[in-house]
Amino acid sequence: MVHGKTTTANAILNNPEYTKTNGTINFEKEDITNLKTDEIARKGIFMSFQLPEEIPGVTVTNFLKYAKNKITGKPVKIFEFKEELAKYMKELNMNSKNMERSLNVGFSGGEKKKNEILQMLVLNPKLAILDETDSGLDVDAIKTVSKGIEMFKNNENGILIITHNTKILHSLKVDYVHILVNGKIVKTGTQDLAKQIEENGYSEYK
């Protein structure tokens, strides 16, 4: 993707900082264009951010417990929940002590991105939109994030990866590659299209 990718994601989630002037957004045959962001999240749409927010005073555990409760509408069984967190954190090579740290406060860039993948795994949405999750990550961190994506994906969900760098695709088998320019998809292809972009860049699409 080239231009308009983050704007598109924010429009889907109805970020109040953006104004939609026309068109509709349909998800599972339902018009969600004018729903509030939290209502859209409860429909099963998740978005990770390029620059995750820091929330002092709210631990990773409490944040995820609260979010899961709001998404599912059911009480969270704390012991089972902590076991689930510990399992995912081990798979993502995350320090277990981070569970009781304030969300993203003092975290490295790689830790923040892994935390976003952890949130995706715990909340288990129907559609996960990952906005430049690979931005600023080293090779090992990209592999870990890719592992989390592979752990998450199945026949019942979907993942939209927004990126201008094809490195994260090296460890993933993607169904489609779309190139977005000025808010419009100008080219769609298979993983081979990503390889072409890696070799030739985006110049022919600008």
N, C-alpha and C positions, 0 to 999 in steps of 0.2 A: 504494500500500500504506500501511497505517496502523500497526497493532501486530503485532509478532511476526516482522517481516521478517528482521532480522539473526539472530534466534534460529533461524529456519527454515534459513537458509543455513549456520549453524554446525552445526546438527543433520545436515544433508546431508553435511558434511565430517567429521562425527564429532569435533568439537572436544572434547577431554577435559574442558574446563571445564563442559560441558553433559551432563546425564544424560537419555537418552531412556527414557521409562517404558512406552511402548507404540507399536504401529505398526511398519511396515517401510518401507524406502527401496529402491526398485527402479530400476536404471539399465540400460537396454538389456537388459531381461528378466533381469537378475541382481540378487539381493538383496545390497545393499552395506551393510546396516544396521550390521553389527558389524565392518566392515573398519576398519583403522587409516587415519588421514588420508593418509599417504603412499601407501598402497595405493589409496585412492580417487582420489588425484591421478593415479596411473599408469593408472587406468581411463579417464582423460580428462576429469576435472572440475577446473576452475580457479576460484579465488575471489580477487577483488581486495578489499582492505580499505578501510573508511571512513577509518581512521587507519593508513596503512602504517608498518611497523616500520623503524627505523633500525638498520643493522648496520655498526658501525665496523670498519674493517680488511678488509672484503670489498667489492671493486669491483663495479660494476654488471655489467661483462663477466664476471668470474669467477663471480658469483652465477648469472647466466643460463646460463653454460656448464655449471655444475654441475647446475643444475635440469634443463636440457635432457637432459643425460646420464642423470640419474636417471629421467626420464620415458620416454625412448626406449629406454634400456638400450644405447645405441650410442655409441661415441666421437665427440666433436664435432670436426669439422675446423675448426681455429681460424681460418684465413684466410677460408674461406667464411662462417663464423659472424660474423666481424667485419664482413664486407661486408653481410651480412643485417642486422646491428644498425645499421650506418651508414645503410642504406636506410630502415629503419623510423624511425629517429630524425629523419632529414630530413623524412619525411612528417608526423611528429608535431611538427615545429618544435622539436626538442630540441637543446640544445647538445651537440655531439659530444664535448666534453671531459668530459661527465658519465660517459662510458663507463669512465673510469679513476678516478672518485671513489667513495668508500665509499657503499654503497647507502643512498640517502635522507638521508645525513648532510649537514645544511646545505642541503638542498633546500627550495625553497618548496613551499607546498601544491599549486600547479599542477604543479610538476615531479614531485612524488611521485605524483600521479594519472596523469600522462602515463607515468611509469615503470611503473605497474601495467598500463596498456594495452600498453606495449612488451613486458612479460612475457607478456601474453596472446597477442600476435602471434607471439612467438618460440616459445612452448611449444605453440601451436596445439591447444588442447584440443577435445574434442567438445562440452563444455558449459562455458560461462563464466558465472560468477555475479559480477556487479558490484555490490558493496554500497556504495551512495551514492557512486559514483565522481564524481558531479557536485557533491558537497557542498563549499561554500566556494569554488567556482571562478567566475571572471568569465566574461563572455560569450564572449570569444575562446578561453579555455581549454576551455569547454564545447564549442565548435565543433570544436576540435582533438580532444578525446576522442571526440566523435561521429564524426569522420572515421576515427579508429582503429577504432571499432566497425564502421563500414561496410566498411572494408578487411578486417576479420576475417570477417564473416558470409558464409556460403554455404549451399548446400543440404545440406551434410554436417555442419553444427554447429548449436548453439543458444546463445542468450544470454538470461540472466535479469537484467534491470536492476532493482535494488531502489532505490527513490527515494520521497521524499514531495514532490518538486518536479518539475513536469512540463517544466521548461525544456529538459532534455536530449532530450526527445522531439520538440522542434521540428525538429531536424535529422535525425530518424530516422523510418523507416517501420516501425512495429511491427505484429506480427501480432495480439497480444492484450494487453489491459490487465486486470490482476487487482487487486482491492482486498482486502487482507488485514486482518482485525480479530480480535484475540485468537486468532491462530493458525488462523483459518478464512477461506477465500475467500468473501466475501459478495457479490461482484459481478464479473462478467467481461464485457468488451466489446471493441470495436475502439478505434482511436485517438480516436474521437469521445468515448469515456468519459473519456479524459485531458483533453480540452478542457472537458468538463462539470465535472470536478474543479477545473480551473484557474479556472473562472468561479464555481463555487458552493462549493468547499471539500469537506471530508470530513464535515461535521457530520451529514448524514443517515445516515451509515454507522456512527457511533459509538454 
